[in-house]
């Protein structure tokens, strides 16, 4: 396993990692919610989550298949911590994780819409481009790109929310990011039990601040009876909040010591 993979490109929202070595698939099978054997030329990109032993999501990754490696895209501000976490499980596995500073992930816009389909690619070469390429849709520093992803209900976790939520709370089961047929992985018992018992009572919902104020990851969301949820991810005045469906109709939803909130249409 490599040393910490800090990059000078930390202004980029996402970082691409190379995961190589002959044991890479078996190693990742034991660490991620996704079935790595599904990655192929016919299925070049899949979402996955990495969990702690309590089944809480430490990182959400977008995986890309290549013949001799797996590329993993995740937020730059938790990448080092994620590598340190999975390194504890390496043992004698022949695996190496390095920063792919020469690569970046493109955002693919759906025709005639503003929606971004980051995960829908015909092949890896459409998704991964050189870091020197700077077309508009490849700019990972674009706040609009992050907000559009959020509005598509694509959850993420950052330094303040890593380890706070289960995959079901972040609706990762709806993103085909969890395999319930593969073997064991870290946190699998909790994830499987949640699925068996009904996928949990709290899920992410998109809310906006009523006055346009910014919302921060990790903020507490209160209602008329006290705390009802927590912000999992935020971009500007929009946020994905983990909360019960039954609290969505509360007219007094607001950030703790902050703006009022309204459920997005």
Secondary structure as UniProt FT lines:
FT   TURN            8..11
FT   STRAND          14..20
FT   TURN            22..23
FT   HELIX           24..29
FT   TURN            30..31
FT   HELIX           36..38
FT   STRAND          45..51
FT   TURN            53..54
FT   STRAND          56..66
FT   TURN            67..68
FT   STRAND          69..75
FT   HELIX           76..87
FT   TURN            88..89
FT   TURN            91..92
FT   STRAND          96..99
FT   TURN            101..102
FT   STRAND          103..105
FT   TURN            111..112
FT   TURN            118..119
FT   HELIX           124..127
FT   STRAND          128..130
FT   TURN            131..132
FT   HELIX           136..138
FT   TURN            140..141
FT   HELIX           143..151
FT   TURN            152..153
FT   TURN            159..163
FT   TURN            167..176
FT   TURN            186..187
FT   HELIX           188..197
FT   STRAND          202..209
FT   TURN            210..211
FT   TURN            217..218
FT   STRAND          220..223
FT   TURN            224..225
FT   STRAND          226..235
FT   TURN            236..237
FT   STRAND          238..244
FT   HELIX           245..247
FT   TURN            248..249
FT   TURN            251..252
FT   STRAND          254..255
FT   TURN            256..257
FT   STRAND          260..263
//
